[in-house]
Amino acid sequence: MRKYGFSFSWKRALGISGFKTKVARKTGIPTTKSGLERKIGNMIIRSLTKSLK
């Protein structure tokens, strides 16, 4: 079955996606798994490089 550029997202329809985006922007904490992993990884690398100086 092919999709022709149209998809329906119940999360977007209910406003959940927009709410999560607003929360992430205000708090600075990502709501996606990859974003959270990236943020934690950067924090670990920064703490390691600070301790080496």
N, C-alpha and C positions, 0 to 999 in steps of 0.2 A: 504494500500500500504506500503510495507516494503522498507526500505533503507538499503543497504548493505555496509555501511561504506563510501559511496561516497556522497558528497554534493557539490553543486556549490554555491559560494558566489560572487556576482558581485562586492561587496565592496572590497573583497580581490583581485579579478581579476584586478580592476582598481587601486589598490595600496592605497586605502583610509584607510584600516586597519593599514597598516604599517606606513602611514603618521601620523595618530592619535597617534600611539604608540610612534613615535619619538618625537612628540610635547609634549606628556604627560611626557616623560622621561626628556626632556630638561627643561620644565617649572616647573615640580613637581606638575602640576595640572592634576588630573585624568580626562579622557574623558567619563567614564561610570557613570551612575547615582549612582550605589552603591558605586563606588570608591569616587565620590564627596561627597556623604552623609557621608561616613566613615571619610574622611578628615575633613569635617566641624564639625562632632561630636567630633573628637579628639581635634580640636582647641577650642571648647567650654569647654570641660572637662579640658583642660590645663589651660584655663583662669580662670575657677572657682577654681581650686586647687591652683593657684598662689595667688588669692585674699584671700584665707583662711590662707595663711602662714603669 
